[in-house]
Every structure is written in C-alpha cells, then in structure tokens.
C-alpha cells in the first residue's frame, strides 16, 4: 500500500520520484516535527507508526550529502537534526483541487511522455536520440536506467524509459540491421574476390551459464583477416533444448558461405560433441581442428581437482608444466601431423617419472636439454596412477591429435569478452544488441547508424 505525505494539502508518494521520511525517534526533534505538521492540519493530534513526511518539505541542507543526488542511493537520507520548514500557505478549510495537484506533479517530474514528444521539433528529437543511442551503444546494459535517473535528479526534461525502448525497436533495430547487412556484404564480397579458402574460427555463446539459457549465438571469425563475418542467433524454444542451440546456430550460419560460394579450408572450434559429429559426417571436406586453450582449460581443471585429494598434493606442482607441454606439443608440430602431436603429448607419461627416452616411433626422446632438480613422480603410487589415468583419457587423446598448430580462437574469445561488457550474462538482453556491439567498435559504422535513424 502506498501512503501519501502526512502534511496537510500534500499528497506526494514515492511514485512521484520523491522520498518519504518517518518521524524521528529523538523526543525534541520529534516534537518540533509534530508542531510543524499541526500548523497544516487543525484536527491532527499525533503521528502513527506509519506517518511520513515527504522530502519536498525539507531544504537541501537537511540531507546527508550530494552523493544522494547522483543516484548512488535509492532514498535520500536526512540529517539527525533535520526539521521540515517548507510548507504551502493555505487555509485549513480549503478543499483539495485534484486537477491542480496533478498538474503540479507532472510539472515536478517534467518527464516527456510519448504523446508530448510530438510537440518537439525535429532538431530537439534528433539531439536527444543521438545522445541516448550513442550512450546505449557504448555503455553497459543498465546505463539507460542510470541516465534517466540522473536526468530526473537534475530536473531535466527527458523521454521516459518505455518511450526510449519503443523508439529503439522502431528506429534503431532496423538501422542496425541495415548497416550490419551492408557491412557484412562488403566483407564477404572482398573475400569472394580474393578467391582464397577461408580459415574460420567458431564459438558459441549463451546469455546465461548452465542449462537454463534462453538465447544462444554463434560467431564466425575469419582468422587471417581478423573480422567477424557472421553471427547467428537462436532461442531455446526453436530447438529441442538449450544444449542443441549451438549446433543449430552453426548450421544456419554456414548457409551464408554457400550463398557467396566461399570455400572453407579449416575450421577451429571448441570440443562441442554435436558440432564435431555434424562436421565429420556432413562436411567432411572441412579440416576441423580444436583450439588448444579449450582443451588446456579442461585438463587444468581436472588436474587441480586431483591435486586436492589426499596423497596427490605433489601433482599440483606439475600443472603449469603439463599445460605448457600441451601447447608445445601442438605448436612444435609444423606440419600438424596428428600422430606426432599425440606422441609428443603422451611422452609426458614418462617425462614426469624422469624417463626421457623411448617415447614412441616418431617422437623417440625429449627435446629439452639438461633439467634442474625437481620432484619426480614414482611409478605405482596413488598420485602417479591417477594422473596417468587423466593423461590417458580416451577423449582427451583423441582431441589432442586434432589440435590446431597454427590458428587459434583467442581473438574470438576476446570478442566474446567484449560482448560481456555490453550484454552481461546475468541480465536479460535484447537479442539484437549482440550485433550492435560490433558497430560500437567502428566510428564510421556508428555514424551510419545515426544517419539511418535521422
């Protein structure tokens, strides 16, 4: 239940953008509040537990600090000795005018609604749209609400949040889509003229972690040119579940390369099972490789968990060396021979036991020189057996042989990290805002969006 201000002739509530304050517990200060309120209400005796006085009856020096005015707090804080001193002079028997009070509220809020916006001239509207569009494009998700709150505190006329989002859907969405299609078409046309097979990096992204995600996207990055060629979006209700969104996005995204007749030489992705099976069965002409960082991340997580077990503490000192060995196994194989990469990786089984010869048929001995003294593991111990079971994991060995030795998806991961600044996973985001972030990186494209809105 929303309660109005207790002062006579005042009906302000928290809906009017002001704060309400209860009577103080200090006896002297409380008595002065009661005397002030009695001057406005003839038959009023004392306040109840729910009686409150609005902030309009206090001067600015009665509040704690200027930080409250900047929206850092949801409610303004009164000083302990603050006393209401601002009251409208009106007789007690005067009836309340609903029309005049409503007009005063609207004048106090000074928020322009969608109907009032028609009275603006075109220049004023374009200036405000430029400001809001620019801030929305380059700022975090909640910047719009903070900006409108700041305007309200400054008593500055501005459109409401609902009006902004309606204008965004009406003008910004179409402008962004048109500019993105034009930009995408120019990039694909340039690659079509070059007549070179593409080296693509692909990775999926969900709007929230776990299996409860609603929106999913898949990004295609041309690694040699370091440009985003395509982004496909899909909702979980379009497929059988959130786990199938990445495969569906990939299948839709590949169609544009067929339209432009662009051959794909290599595709570097993570270890998604459904995606790997689809490429292996339906796109056998593509050389599918795995990004080293994703496999190293999974391996590091398993070994860290193992090092926390009793009797396996010494495994923790080998984590960094084993991860570096995984990177070296992929990068040192210039021809990308799967058997050589796998033998280099499995040589770790003997290396951690201080055995540096007789690793395999192609990679026979370690390539390092003389090593410093370190804690070597011993065969037939608990930590040795369990670590070997992690290294010899069938899926890990199978994926290690498919590691990419020359191209990685680090730039794509950096791009997704940038998107998290504009569309964080803990908040609901407009689906097309992911494509807006691409335009935010380029000032010429941003200007095209503004011109398209005008």
GINORJO-V587629 format. One line per field, one symbol per residue. phi: phi as a letter, one per 30 degrees, with the letter a starting at -180 (. if undefined). psi: psi as a letter, one per 30 degrees, with the letter a starting at -180 (. if undefined). burial: # if it has 9 or more other C-alpha atoms within 8 Angstrom, else .. Layout:
BEGIN
phi = ???
psi = ???
burial = ???
END
This chain:
BEGIN
phi = .ccdddddicbdbdddicccbddddddddddddddddddcbdcdcadcdcdbcdddccddddcdadddddidbdbdcddecdbdbcbddaddddddcddddddddddddhcddddddddddddddddddedddddddccdddddddddddddddhcdaddddddddddddcdddddddddddddddddddddddhcddcccbacbcdadjccdccbbbcccdddchbdcabccacdddbdlddcddddddddddddddddhcdcdbbcbdcdddddddddccbddcdcbcddddddddddddddddddddibdddddcddddddddddddddcddiddddddddddddddddciccbidadcccbdcdddcddbdddcdicdddddddddddeddddddddcddcbbbcddddddddddddcbddcbdbeeddddddddddbdedddddddddd
psi = kkklkfkkgkgklffgglkkklklfkeeeeeeeeeeefffjegkellafgklklffgkleffldlffefggfkfkkkllegkkkfjkkjklegklkjeeeeeeeeeeeehkkleeffffkleeeeeeeeeeeeeeeegllegeeeeeeeeeeeghkkllleeeeeeeeeeeeeeeeeeeeeeeeeeeeeeeeefhkkkjkkkklklfklagglekllkkkkjeefhkjekkkkklfffaflffgeeeeeeeeffeffeeghjkkekkjaahkeeeeeeeeefiffkjklkkeeeeeeeeeeeeeeefflkfgefeeffeeeeeeeeeeeeffjefgjeeeeeeeefffeeefghjglheaeejelkflbkllkljklklgleeeeeeeeeegkeeeeeeefgkkffklgeeeeeeeeeeffeilfglkkkeffefefefffjeeeeeeeeeee.
burial = ...####....###...###..#.....##.###.###.##.........#####.###..###...##.#....#.....###....................##..#####...#.......##...#.##.####.##.##.#.######.#.#####.##..###.######..##...#..###.##.....###########....###########....#########..#..#.#######.##...#..#.#.########...##.##......#.#####.###..##.###.##....#####..#..##.###.###.#..###.##############..#..#...##.#..........#.....######.###...##.#######..##.##...#..##.####...#...#####.##....##.###....
END
